[in-house]
């Protein structure tokens, strides 16, 4: 890890496709960090109607200072727009711009923009370079790193996509100043996940420092982003295409994706659904005798400190099971779950008893409305 007084650089080690993650304040003004990763001095910035008024001009001026010509595509905001129709808007604009195979696509925004841009890059002219500039905490700690790109289908989240790595990630922590409170909490859900699946020391740090994170203390945020990205980079380097340990990064997501699909995309933020999903997974683990009540209580208390839900909506047991049956982790017709044997000790199981699922999804794991 290279660092200066205010910024640090991590690397995702994928051999010839390795790339840096730059973390720190003021990085939107430092397009020189991107210049080595652009095969030609031209880029198309893909952003949305919320982020564009805040940061598009700043990025364009920074690129111009490096003699990089840029154009922009501004998409509607929200998870409900992460679909074929919006993706085609991107392709229409790229064709109108006469974008070339070496024109770099720059994702400026949160997870939806990152996923859409990455998928567009993966298939436009059979593969164009792209760069991630995440502007939400969730995107900075999770979705911008690792090369998962996708759009949603009405029957399942992120079911249509590709593994396609960015050339670089630029996480400007100054962008978190304008992040709505709800979006901040959603990002903290993914931060908590890293502690739960394999870093008990980090989980303990979060218990002691959650108030600082929620108050947007710069040092606390930078530390949380660094540790989260380091954990994710390590897992991605070991298992890029999710054939083994990378599935652990989906802790809480099987239940969370079912919540998002069942309610309709955009009703709950992704991180909110993951927060509830992690609590549900912890309760299933307790029901199976893998953890005790004190472990579940610690998890719930930390989620509540982050202003996240600890129960899912009452979709009904059968509806949950139906939606989870479309999850990407289903293998040979069997649902696979990420469960806990303790804080920082997650594992993959396809042998979850039906009574454990039904008990939690029909009772303590969901709101009684």
C-alpha positions as CSV (number, residue, x, y, z in Angstrom):
1,X,0.0,0.0,0.0
2,X,1.4,3.3,-1.1
3,X,0.3,6.4,0.8
4,X,0.7,10.1,1.4
5,X,-0.4,12.2,4.3
6,X,-4.0,12.3,3.0
7,X,-4.3,9.6,0.4
8,X,-3.5,6.0,0.0
9,X,-3.3,3.5,-2.9
10,X,-4.2,-0.2,-2.7
11,X,-3.8,-2.7,-5.6
12,X,-6.2,-5.4,-6.8
13,X,-3.6,-8.0,-7.8
14,X,-4.8,-9.7,-11.0
15,X,-1.5,-10.1,-12.8
16,X,-1.5,-8.1,-16.0
17,X,-5.0,-6.8,-15.2
18,X,-4.1,-5.4,-11.8
19,X,-5.3,-1.9,-11.0
20,X,-5.0,0.7,-8.3
21,X,-7.6,1.9,-5.8
22,X,-6.8,5.5,-4.9
23,X,-8.6,6.7,-1.7
24,X,-8.5,10.2,-0.3
25,X,-9.9,13.8,-0.5
26,X,-9.6,16.0,-3.6
27,X,-9.1,13.2,-6.0
28,X,-11.6,14.5,-8.6
29,X,-9.1,17.3,-9.2
30,X,-6.3,14.7,-9.8
31,X,-7.0,13.3,-13.3
32,X,-3.3,12.7,-13.6
33,X,-4.0,9.6,-11.6
34,X,-6.2,8.3,-14.4
35,X,-4.1,9.4,-17.4
36,X,-1.8,6.3,-17.3
37,X,-4.8,4.0,-17.5
38,X,-6.5,5.6,-20.5
39,X,-5.3,4.1,-23.9
40,X,-6.2,7.3,-25.7
41,X,-7.0,10.8,-24.4
42,X,-10.7,10.6,-24.8
43,X,-13.5,9.5,-22.3
44,X,-17.2,9.4,-21.9
45,X,-18.4,10.2,-18.4
46,X,-21.6,8.3,-17.3
47,X,-23.4,9.8,-14.3
48,X,-26.9,10.6,-13.1
49,X,-29.2,13.5,-12.5
50,X,-28.2,13.7,-8.8
51,X,-24.4,13.5,-9.1
52,X,-24.0,15.5,-12.4
53,X,-24.9,18.9,-10.8
54,X,-22.4,18.3,-8.0
55,X,-19.3,16.8,-9.6
56,X,-19.5,16.5,-13.4
57,X,-18.1,19.9,-14.2
58,X,-15.2,19.4,-11.7
59,X,-14.3,16.1,-13.3
60,X,-14.5,17.5,-16.8
61,X,-12.2,20.4,-15.9
62,X,-9.8,18.0,-14.3
63,X,-9.7,15.8,-17.4
64,X,-9.3,18.8,-19.6
65,X,-6.2,19.9,-17.6
66,X,-4.7,16.6,-18.6
67,X,-5.6,17.1,-22.3
68,X,-8.3,14.4,-22.0
69,X,-11.3,15.2,-24.1
70,X,-14.6,14.2,-22.5
71,X,-18.3,14.0,-23.2
72,X,-21.1,13.0,-20.8
73,X,-24.2,10.9,-20.5
74,X,-26.6,11.8,-17.7
75,X,-29.0,9.0,-16.7
76,X,-32.0,9.0,-14.3
77,X,-31.2,8.2,-10.7
78,X,-32.3,5.1,-8.9
79,X,-32.1,1.3,-8.7
80,X,-35.3,1.1,-10.7
81,X,-33.4,2.4,-13.7
82,X,-30.7,-0.3,-13.6
83,X,-32.2,-2.1,-16.6
84,X,-32.0,-2.8,-20.4
85,X,-33.8,0.5,-21.3
86,X,-31.2,2.6,-19.5
87,X,-28.3,0.5,-20.8
88,X,-29.6,1.1,-24.3
89,X,-29.6,4.9,-23.6
90,X,-25.9,4.5,-22.9
91,X,-25.3,2.6,-26.2
92,X,-27.4,5.1,-28.2
93,X,-25.2,8.0,-26.8
94,X,-22.0,6.1,-27.4
95,X,-23.0,5.5,-31.0
96,X,-24.0,9.1,-31.5
97,X,-20.6,10.2,-30.0
98,X,-18.8,7.8,-32.4
99,X,-17.0,6.4,-29.4
100,X,-14.2,4.0,-30.2
101,X,-13.1,0.8,-28.7
102,X,-10.3,2.6,-26.9
103,X,-12.6,5.4,-25.6
104,X,-12.6,5.0,-21.8
105,X,-16.0,5.0,-20.0
106,X,-15.9,6.7,-16.6
107,X,-18.5,5.8,-14.0
108,X,-19.2,8.9,-11.9
109,X,-21.7,7.9,-9.2
110,X,-22.9,5.2,-6.9
111,X,-23.3,1.5,-7.4
112,X,-26.1,1.7,-10.0
113,X,-24.0,3.9,-12.3
114,X,-20.9,1.8,-11.7
115,X,-22.7,-1.4,-12.5
116,X,-24.3,0.0,-15.6
117,X,-21.1,1.6,-16.9
118,X,-19.1,-1.5,-16.3
119,X,-21.6,-3.7,-18.1
120,X,-21.7,-1.2,-21.0
121,X,-17.9,-1.2,-21.2
122,X,-17.8,-5.0,-21.1
123,X,-20.0,-5.4,-24.2
124,X,-19.5,-2.1,-26.2
125,X,-17.4,-3.1,-29.2
126,X,-16.7,-6.3,-27.3
127,X,-14.9,-4.5,-24.6
128,X,-14.0,-0.9,-23.9
129,X,-11.8,0.4,-21.0
130,X,-13.5,1.8,-18.0
131,X,-12.7,3.6,-14.7
132,X,-14.7,3.8,-11.5
133,X,-15.1,7.1,-9.7
134,X,-17.6,6.1,-6.9
135,X,-19.4,8.9,-5.1
136,X,-21.2,6.9,-2.4
137,X,-19.8,5.1,0.5
138,X,-21.4,1.8,-0.6
139,X,-19.7,2.1,-4.0
140,X,-16.4,3.2,-2.5
141,X,-16.1,0.2,-0.2
142,X,-17.7,-2.5,-2.3
143,X,-19.3,-2.2,-5.8
144,X,-16.6,-0.2,-7.5
145,X,-14.0,-2.9,-6.7
146,X,-13.9,-6.4,-8.1
147,X,-15.3,-6.2,-11.6
148,X,-18.9,-7.3,-11.0
149,X,-21.1,-5.5,-13.5
150,X,-24.8,-6.1,-14.1
151,X,-28.3,-4.9,-14.6
152,X,-31.4,-6.1,-12.9
153,X,-34.3,-8.4,-14.1
154,X,-37.8,-8.2,-12.6
155,X,-37.2,-11.7,-11.3
156,X,-33.8,-11.2,-9.8
157,X,-31.2,-8.6,-9.0
158,X,-27.9,-8.4,-11.0
159,X,-28.9,-11.5,-13.0
160,X,-27.6,-10.1,-16.3
161,X,-24.0,-9.0,-16.4
162,X,-20.4,-9.8,-16.7
163,X,-17.1,-10.0,-14.8
164,X,-15.2,-7.0,-16.2
165,X,-12.5,-5.2,-14.2
166,X,-11.9,-1.4,-14.3
167,X,-8.6,0.1,-15.1
168,X,-8.5,2.1,-11.9
169,X,-10.7,3.2,-9.0
170,X,-10.7,6.8,-7.7
171,X,-12.5,7.1,-4.4
172,X,-12.7,10.8,-3.5
173,X,-13.8,10.9,0.1
174,X,-14.9,14.6,-0.3
175,X,-17.9,13.3,-2.2
176,X,-19.3,11.8,1.0
177,X,-20.0,15.3,2.3
178,X,-23.0,15.6,0.0
179,X,-24.3,12.0,0.6
180,X,-27.8,11.8,2.1
181,X,-28.0,10.2,5.6
182,X,-29.9,7.3,4.3
183,X,-27.2,6.6,1.6
184,X,-24.5,6.9,4.3
185,X,-26.2,4.2,6.4
186,X,-26.6,2.0,3.3
187,X,-22.9,2.2,2.7
188,X,-22.1,1.3,6.3
189,X,-24.0,-1.9,5.9
190,X,-21.3,-3.2,3.4
191,X,-18.6,-1.9,5.8
192,X,-20.1,-4.0,8.6
193,X,-20.2,-7.0,6.3
194,X,-16.4,-7.1,6.0
195,X,-16.0,-7.3,9.8
196,X,-18.6,-10.1,10.0
197,X,-17.3,-12.3,7.3
198,X,-13.6,-12.4,8.2
199,X,-12.3,-9.5,10.2
200,X,-13.4,-9.6,13.9
201,X,-10.9,-6.9,14.9
202,X,-12.5,-4.5,12.4
203,X,-15.9,-5.4,13.7
204,X,-14.8,-4.5,17.2
205,X,-13.4,-1.2,15.8
206,X,-16.8,-0.5,14.2
207,X,-18.5,-1.1,17.6
208,X,-16.2,1.5,19.2
209,X,-16.3,4.0,16.3
210,X,-19.8,3.8,14.7
211,X,-20.8,7.2,16.1
212,X,-17.7,8.8,14.4
213,X,-18.6,7.1,11.1
214,X,-22.2,8.3,11.2
215,X,-20.9,11.8,12.0
216,X,-18.7,11.6,8.9
217,X,-15.4,12.0,10.8
218,X,-12.9,12.1,7.9
219,X,-10.3,9.9,9.6
220,X,-12.9,7.3,10.6
221,X,-14.4,7.2,7.1
222,X,-11.0,6.9,5.4
223,X,-10.0,4.1,7.7
224,X,-13.3,2.2,7.1
225,X,-12.9,2.6,3.3
226,X,-9.2,1.5,3.4
227,X,-9.9,-1.6,5.5
228,X,-13.0,-2.6,3.5
229,X,-11.2,-2.2,0.1
230,X,-8.2,-4.1,1.4
231,X,-10.4,-7.0,2.4
232,X,-12.3,-7.0,-0.9
233,X,-9.1,-6.7,-3.0
234,X,-7.6,-9.7,-1.2
235,X,-10.7,-11.8,-1.8
236,X,-11.0,-10.8,-5.5
237,X,-7.3,-11.5,-6.1
238,X,-7.9,-15.0,-4.7
239,X,-11.2,-15.7,-6.5
240,X,-12.0,-13.3,-9.2
241,X,-15.0,-15.1,-10.7
242,X,-16.7,-16.2,-7.5
243,X,-15.9,-19.9,-7.7
244,X,-15.2,-20.2,-4.0
245,X,-14.3,-17.7,-1.2
246,X,-15.6,-14.6,-3.1
247,X,-19.2,-15.9,-2.4
248,X,-18.6,-14.9,1.2
249,X,-18.8,-11.3,0.1
250,X,-22.5,-12.0,-0.4
251,X,-23.2,-12.3,3.3
252,X,-26.7,-11.0,3.8
253,X,-27.3,-10.5,0.1
254,X,-29.4,-13.6,-0.7
255,X,-32.1,-12.3,1.7
256,X,-31.3,-8.7,0.8
257,X,-31.8,-9.2,-2.9
258,X,-35.1,-11.0,-2.2
259,X,-36.2,-7.9,-0.3
260,X,-35.3,-5.6,-3.1
261,X,-36.9,-7.7,-5.8
262,X,-40.0,-8.4,-3.7
263,X,-40.7,-4.8,-2.7
264,X,-39.7,-3.4,-6.2
265,X,-36.3,-2.0,-6.9
266,X,-35.7,1.4,-5.3
267,X,-38.2,0.9,-2.4
268,X,-35.3,-0.1,0.0
269,X,-31.8,0.9,-0.7
270,X,-29.4,-2.0,-1.4
271,X,-27.5,-1.4,1.8
272,X,-30.7,-1.3,3.8
273,X,-31.8,-4.6,2.4
274,X,-28.3,-6.1,3.0
275,X,-28.5,-4.9,6.6
276,X,-31.7,-6.7,7.2
277,X,-30.4,-9.7,5.3
278,X,-27.3,-9.9,7.5
279,X,-29.5,-9.9,10.6
280,X,-31.7,-12.6,9.1
281,X,-28.7,-14.7,8.2
282,X,-27.4,-14.3,11.8
283,X,-30.8,-15.5,13.2
284,X,-30.8,-18.5,10.8
285,X,-27.2,-19.3,12.1
286,X,-28.6,-19.1,15.7
287,X,-31.5,-21.3,14.8
288,X,-29.0,-23.9,13.6
289,X,-27.0,-23.7,16.8
290,X,-24.0,-22.1,15.1
291,X,-23.9,-18.9,17.1
292,X,-25.5,-17.8,20.4
293,X,-27.9,-15.0,21.2
294,X,-25.1,-12.7,22.3
295,X,-23.6,-12.8,18.9
296,X,-26.9,-12.0,17.2
297,X,-27.4,-9.1,19.7
298,X,-24.0,-7.6,18.9
299,X,-24.8,-7.7,15.2
300,X,-28.2,-6.1,15.7
301,X,-26.9,-3.4,18.0
302,X,-24.3,-2.4,15.5
303,X,-26.8,-2.3,12.6
304,X,-29.1,-0.2,14.7
305,X,-26.3,2.2,15.5
306,X,-25.9,2.6,11.8
307,X,-29.6,3.3,11.4
308,X,-30.2,0.2,9.5
309,X,-33.2,-2.2,9.6
310,X,-32.7,-5.5,11.5
311,X,-35.9,-7.1,10.1
312,X,-37.1,-7.7,6.6
313,X,-40.5,-6.7,5.3
314,X,-43.3,-9.3,5.7
315,X,-43.2,-10.6,2.1
316,X,-44.4,-14.0,3.2
317,X,-42.3,-17.2,3.6
318,X,-43.2,-18.6,0.2
319,X,-42.5,-15.4,-1.6
320,X,-39.1,-15.1,0.1
321,X,-38.3,-18.7,-0.9
322,X,-39.4,-18.1,-4.5
323,X,-37.3,-15.0,-4.8
324,X,-34.2,-16.6,-3.3
325,X,-34.6,-19.5,-5.8
326,X,-33.5,-17.0,-8.5
327,X,-30.4,-16.0,-6.6
328,X,-27.1,-16.3,-8.5
329,X,-25.7,-18.6,-5.8
330,X,-28.2,-21.4,-6.5
331,X,-26.1,-24.4,-7.7
332,X,-27.5,-27.7,-8.9
333,X,-31.0,-26.5,-7.8
334,X,-29.9,-26.0,-4.2
335,X,-29.9,-22.6,-2.5
336,X,-26.5,-21.7,-1.0
337,X,-26.4,-19.4,2.0
338,X,-23.6,-17.5,3.8
339,X,-23.9,-18.2,7.5
340,X,-21.8,-17.5,10.6
341,X,-20.0,-19.6,13.2
342,X,-19.1,-16.4,15.0
343,X,-18.1,-12.7,14.4
344,X,-15.6,-12.8,11.6
345,X,-16.2,-16.5,10.8
346,X,-18.5,-16.9,7.8
347,X,-18.9,-20.0,5.6
348,X,-21.0,-21.2,2.7
349,X,-23.7,-23.8,3.2
350,X,-26.2,-25.5,1.0
351,X,-27.6,-27.5,3.9
352,X,-29.8,-25.1,5.7
353,X,-32.9,-26.8,7.2
354,X,-36.2,-25.7,5.8
355,X,-37.6,-25.2,9.3
356,X,-34.8,-22.8,10.1
357,X,-35.6,-20.6,7.1
358,X,-39.3,-20.8,7.6
359,X,-39.1,-20.0,11.3
360,X,-37.0,-16.9,10.7
361,X,-38.7,-15.7,7.6
362,X,-42.1,-16.3,9.0
363,X,-41.4,-14.8,12.5
364,X,-38.5,-13.2,14.2
365,X,-36.7,-12.2,11.1
366,X,-39.4,-10.0,9.6
367,X,-41.7,-7.2,10.6
368,X,-45.1,-8.3,11.8
369,X,-47.0,-6.0,9.5
